[in-house]
Structures are given as C-alpha cells and as structure tokens.
Amino acid sequence: MNHVMSREVSAARTPAGDQLPGALPEALRAELSAFRRDLHRHPELGNQEFRTTAAIKERLERAGLRPRVLATGTGLVCDIGTRDATADGRAVAAAPDRPLLALRADIDALPIPDTKTVDYASTVTGRAHACGHDVHTVVVLGAGLVLAELARTGALPRPVRLLFQPAEEVLPGGASDAIESGALDGVGRILAVHCDPRVDAGRIGLRTGAITSACDRLEVELDGPGGHTARPHLTTDMVTAASRVALDVPALLARRVDARAGLAVTWGRLASGHACNVIPQHAELSGTVRCLDLDAWRQAPDLVHAAIDEVAALHGAKPQITYVRGVPPVVNEPVTVQLLHSAMAARRGEGAIEDTEQSLGGEDFSWYLEHVPGAMARLGVHPPTDPTHRDLHRGDFDVDEQAIKVGVELFTGAVLLDGDLAD
C-alpha cells in the first residue's frame, strides 16, 4: 500500500470486541436509494440545482437540523454537533469547540442525454447524472442523518459539517464559490468520495498524494484571408492551419515539459468552413489541458500560448487564445488517507481496500485542500458480476447502489475514529 501510517490514526480504534457504531439502518438505506433515484430522474446543471438543494434541505430539516443554503443560491452546508446545530437550539453531545470535520458532496449533473432503459432514467432532455454526483449526495446525506442520531445519543466525538457543493462540472468549479461563502469556516479536515466504475462495489480505492490531475479549458480561434480551393497559395489555408495546431501543439509540448509531469492537450472540437470549394477565413478549436504535476500546471498557460503562436505563425494564421484556469490536482494528505483506510478496515476489512492510480480527470475538491488537509477516496460502483464497464461521463453510466451503504459507513466510521485524531 502507498499509504503513510499515522501513529495518531492507527491508535484511533474502538475497544477490543466492540463494534464500531454508525452502521446504516436498512430503512434508511432504502430511503437513500429512493432519494438517489429521484435525483437521477431530475438532474440539474451547475448553479441551477434548485430542486436538488430544496430536497436535501427539506430532509435535513425533517431530521431536526439547520441547513444553510450557500450565498450562490444553490448548494448548502449543515453542521452537526455544534451548539446551534439543531433547529430547536438543543445542545448535542460532541466536542463543539473542536474544528469541524467536513464531508463534501457535489450535486450537479452533466449536459448529456441519459441513454439507460431504467425506471429512474433522466426525465430532462439532454441532462444526466452521468458522473455519480447523485450517489455522492446521498452518501453525505445518509452519513449526516446517522451522525445526527449519534449526536443525540452522546456518541458523536467531534462536530461535523455536511457540504453539498454546486457546479463541480463548471470550470473552475463551484468549490471556490463555496469557500467564499464560508463553507470552510471552522473546518479542520475534509473528506470526499468519487464514484469509480473501475472499482467493484463494496470496495474503495485510496492513494496518498495526487489522485487527480489539473484540468484547464482551452479555446483557440484562428483567422486569415480565405479564398478559392483552386488557389490555396494565395490564401491562408485555414483548414490545414487548424489541423496542424491540433496535431503539432501537443507534440511540441511533449518535448518542452518533463514527461513525468503528464502535461497533455486533448482537443474535443475542431470546426472550420462551410463549402467544399471555399477555403474558410476562420477556424475554432477547443479542448482541455491536463497535468499530473502542480509545478508544471503553473507553467502550462505560458507554454501552451507559445506553442500555439509558433504553429499558427508557420501557416500564416492569427491566433486568439482563451485559456481558462480550471483546477489543480487533488493532493491527498497522508494522515487523512490513513483515517479513511482505518475506517474502511474497521467496517469491511483490509481486503475491501485497494491502491488506486492517479487519474487525468479533474476535480474541484482540490481547492478545499489548498486551505485544509483532507483526502478523496474512490468509491467502487461497478457491479462485481457485470462483465461490462460503463465509464463516467457516458449516457449509459449507472452504479451498483450497494456503494451508497459503503460510502455512508466509510464516512461515519471516519468521523468516529477521528475523535482521537489531533487536528
């Protein structure tokens, strides 16, 4: 395993022979499954999650808690174990003066059609929960409901904040807005999970250090005099220029950055022209810049600009570049990784934990880790008996809902074991 053992966390065990509390009751498990399917039927894009926010708020209030909608109008936070956590002002049993342990979920969907034939398929044309954010949401919701009950019985060792964040899929991500809204005020540590269709349900993947990559958005417009395809020598051949930018810029960058940094430009769109015998005057390319290394990511805008300028100049095209900063890598802090490891081992044994690779996917959870220590775990959602693998960001993506129970109990276990962890 590539986890760093922490003396503090490894010592945070329940007494010999005692079962770790905070298991998910069957009735609540069924409710969370239904809640998740309702969200799946009604996906909402980033900063438009009004129905989703209202549904989460209503359920937390029904549990006697006091959720607060973020200043952005969607998303919310809800504290458990603080002096003002309950709607009736009742004191709850926790250590209210300790920093909060935050549990974060993202709540937005993607602008792609749902292609599944299930009774909980999306009812909104061109919108789908194809990244598992509906699962993330009910995992944090379920953990919060279980922890609230523990607080009422005096079994919650520290205060907890539930953070339901909007707009993760919208670069640079809703995490920055949540932070500006005070989501991290009083927080000493933060945890998250992300669905992983490569990991079987019932298991999690952990990694110390960078677990995702940086991700930026790149838009390029090329201009020049067009003309007749019979006389390309009198024009700027815009189709050729755009093609060479698409091919040569990634190749140039591969020779200007240490290969171990994993800097990669990948194009998702190239458009130019309207007729077969007309050389166009304009072309557009758009794509992403991803990077495994934080230092290389900081240099990426200058390097990408220079490479595009050089290739465009060779073909007489004038470039206009829009480089949108996205997110840095998620860098998991070692003590927090070990906390998640200890919680999962207590719940399901060491055999339910596996090492995971660093992904080239981007995640705005990274912005929280610029302020407080924390970690993200990969939550297995692949049905173990299913030979197919449905990747994230596909219209047929779905999950084994056993993952909900695993995620809830991972979080509740981490909160309970973290009671002895010094912040």
N, C-alpha and C positions, 0 to 999 in steps of 0.2 A: 504494500500500500504506500502511496506517496503522501500520507497524512503525517503531520508533525504532532507527536504525542505531547499533550499538556498535562503536567502534574495536577493542576487545578481541576481540569475536566475529568481526567481519569479517576480522580478521587471522588467525583460527584456521583455517587452510586446510592441506590436505595439499600437499606439494611438487608443483610443476608436473609433470604427466604421471603422477603416482602415483594409483592407485585407492584410494579410502577403504576400509579393511578393515571387517570386521564384517558382511558380507552374510550372509543367511540360507541355509544349505545346503538343498538340495532335500529330503534325507532328513528333516531337522529340520522343514522346512515341512510335510511330510506328517504327521509325528508331532503337530505342534501342531494341525493341522486335526482329527485324530482325538481329541486331548485336549479340544479345544473342543466337539466333538460329544458326547463323553461327559459333560462338564459340562452341556451343553444338555439331555441326557436326564435328568439328576438335579439339577434346580435346588433350591437351599436358601435359605430366607428369612434375613433378617438375624439374626445371633447364633446361627444354627442351622447354620452352614456347616461341619459337622464332616467330612463326606465330602470336600468340596472342599478343605478345609485339609489333610487327610491325603494327598490325591492330589498336591497341589503339593509338600508336604514330602517325600514319597517320591521324586518326580522330581528335586528339588534334591539330596537326599542321594545319589541314584544318580550325580549329577554330581560327587560329592566335596565338596559344600558343607555348611554347617552352619546350616540354617534354625532359627529360634526362634519357637515359637508364642506369640502375644500372651497377656497375662495374662487376657484376656476368654475364652480357651478356643478361639476361632476366629480365623482370620487369622494371618499370620506375617510376619517380616522375615528377610532373608538378606543378609549382606554379602559382597562380592566385592572382593578387592584389599587387605583388611586383614590384619594379622598372624595373626589367628585365624580367617580365613575358611574354611579347608579343614579337613575332618574329621581329617586326619592331621597337622595343625599345620604343613604345608609352607608355607614363605613363597611368596607370589605376587608377580609383578612389577607394582607400581603405586607410587604415592606414598602410603604408608599413613598419613602424618601430615596429609594434606590433608583438609579437610571432605568428607564423602561427598556424592555426587550421588544423590538418591533417585528411583526410578522407582515410581510408585504405581499399583496396580490395585485396583478394588473387586470383590468376589467374590460378592455376594448376588444373589438373584433377586427376582421380584415375585409377589404373591399374585393372579395372574390366570391363566386357563386358556390353554394353548397350542392354537391352532386351525390350525396348519400341518399339511399332509399330507406330511411328510418322514420319512425313517427315523430321524432323530435328534430327533424331537419329544419333548417332555417326557413322562416316564412317571409323573409325580407329579400327581395331580388338583389342579387349581386353582393350579398353580405353573408359572412360565415365566421363562426368561431373555429378557425382552422389552425389555431396555434395553441389551443388548450387554456386560454385565459379564463374560460368558464370553469374549468377544473381548479385553476389557481384560486379563483374567487371563492368557491365553496369550501376549499381546503382551509383557507384563512377564516371564513365564516364559521365553519364547523369547529375549528380549534378555539375560536373565540367563545362560542357557546359552551363548550366543555370547560374551558378555563374560567368562565364566569361562574359556573356551578361550583367549581373547586374553590373559587374565592369566597363564595357564600358559606362554604363549609370549613373555611380556615386552612385549606390545603394549598393555596397559591403562594409560592415563596417569594415572588417578586412581581412588580407591576408590568403589564403588557400593553402594547399598543397595536391594534389592528389597523393596517394601512391598505386601503383599496384605492389603487392609483389609476387614473385615466391615461389614455393616449400613449401607451408604450410603443405602439406601432408607428407613431408620427414623429419623425426625427425633428429635433434632438430628443424627443421623448418627454412624457409628462412628469417624469421624476423631478426635473428641475423646478417645474411649477409647484409640485407638491412640497418640495423643500422650502421654496419661497413662502408657501402657505403655512409653514411651521410644522410640517409633518415630522421632522426630526428633533423638534424642541424637546429636550429632556430624555432623548433616546441614547442609550449606551451601546447598543448592539442591534443588528438587524439580520433577519433570516428570510429566505425566499426559496421556492421550488420552481422548476420549469419542467413541463412535460417533455419527455424524451421517448419517441417511438422506437428507438433502438434498444431500449431497456425494458425487460419484461415487467409487467405489473406485479407488485409485491416486492420490488427491489428499488434501490436508489443508486445513483452514481455520484461519487464525490471526487473532488480534486482540490488540492492546495495550490494557491497561486492563480494565474489567469485561467479561467474556464470558458470565456467567450473572447471574441475579438473586438477591436474597434470597428465602427462602421460609420461611414460618411456618405453623403449623396453628391453625385457629380452630374452637372448638366453642361453640355457644350453646344454652342451654335457656331456654325461656320458660314461665312459669306464670301462672295466673289462674283465676278461677271460670268454669267452663263452664256448659252448660245446653242448653236445647231450641233447635233452629234456628228455631222459631216465634217466639222471644223473644230475639233477639240483643242488644236494647238492655238486657237485664238481665244480660248476661254480659260477659266479656272475649272478644271474637271471636278466638280463638287462631289460626285459620287465616289470617284477614286480617292479624293482627299479624305472624305469621311471614312472610307474603308481603311485607308492607311492609318488614320488616327485610331480606329477601333483595334487594328492589329498591332501597330508598332508602339503605341504608348505603353501597353502592358509589358511588351518585350524590353523596351528601354528601361522601365522602372526595375525590372528583374536584374539589370546589370548595374543599377545605381544604389541599390539597397541590399544590405546583408540578407541573404536568402532565408536565414533563420528568423527574420522579422515577419515573414509571411505577408508582405505588402502585395495586395492583389487588386487590380482594377478589373471589374467584370461589367460588361455592358448589358443592359436589359432592353434597350430600344435604340434603333437607328432609323431615321426617316429622311428621305430626300426625293424630290421630283414628283412629276405627275404624268409625264408622257414619255413614250419610248424613244422619241427622236429629239428631245429637248434636254440639254444639259442644264440642270437647275442652278439657281443662284444661291440657294440656301440648303443647309443640312443641319440636322439635330441628332445628338447622341445623349443618352442618359444611362447612368449606371451607378454602381456603388464602389467605394474604396474601402477595403477591409484590411486589417493589420493585426497581427498577433502581439506585437511589441509596442509598449507605451511610448518609448522614446522615438521609434520610427513613425508612429502615428502623429506625433507632434511635428515632425518634419514633412509629413505627407503632402499638405497643401502646396508648399513651395516646389516640391519635386514633381508633383502632378502638373502644376501650371507650366513649369519649364518644359516638360516632355511634350505636352500638347502644343505649346508655342513652336517648338522646334519642328515637329512633324507637319503641322499646318503650314509653316513657312516654306517648307520644301515643296509644297504643292500650290503655293500662291493663295492660300485661303486665310481669311482673317478670323481668328477665333474670339469668341466671347465665352468666358468660363464662369460658371456659378458653382462654387464649392461650398456645400452646406455641411458644417460640422455636425456630426451625429453624437456618438457615444464612445467613450474609451472602453477598454476591456474590463470585464468583471474580474477582479482580482480577489479571490477568496482568502480570508485571513486564517492562519493556521489554527488558532485556538477555537475559532467558531466552527471550522471544519470538524475538528475533533469533538466538539459538542454535538454536532449532527450525527457523527459516527457513533458516539456513545448512546444517543437517544435511539437510533435505529437498531443498534446491537441489543439494547435493553428490550425493545419491542419485538424484534423478529430474528435476532441472532446475527452473528458476523457474516453468515452466508448470504444475507439479503443485501449486502453492501458490495459494490464493485467500483474499481477505478474508472474514471471517465476521461475522455480526451478533451483537449481544448478545441472548442468549436470556432468556426469562422463566422457564426451568427453573432449579431449584435444584440445588446440588452441594456436598457437604460437603468437597470438596477445598479449599474456601475457608478452612477452619480451619487447614490447614497454612500457608497464605500469610499468616496472622496472625503466624507465627513465623519463616519463612524465605522468601526470594524464590523464585519459581517461575512456572510457566505451564502451562496446559492447551491442547492442540490438538484441533481437531475432526478425527476420523478418518473419511474417506469410506468408506461401506459400501454405497452404492447401486450395484447392477449397472448399468453405463453403458448397456446396451441394453434395460433393462427400463423400459417407459413408466409403470409404477405406482410409487408411493412409499408404503412401509409405515412409518408413524411409530413412534416409541418408545412404550412402554407400551401396545402393542396385541398381542393374541394371535397375530397373523399376522406379527409383526416377524421379519425374518431379515436376514442380511448376505451380501455377496459376500466369500468368505474370502480373496480377494486382499488384503483390508485387513490381514490378520494379518502378511503379509510386509512390507507398507508400515510398519506400526506398529513391528515389531521393528527394521527397518533405520533408521527415524527415531530410535529411542532409542539404538541402538548408534552411529549417526553423531553424535548429540548428545554422547554420552559421550566419543567420540574427539576431537571438535572442542573440547569443553570442557576438554581437557587444558591448553590455553593461556589459559583464561579465569581471571582473578583473582577469587576469591570476595570 
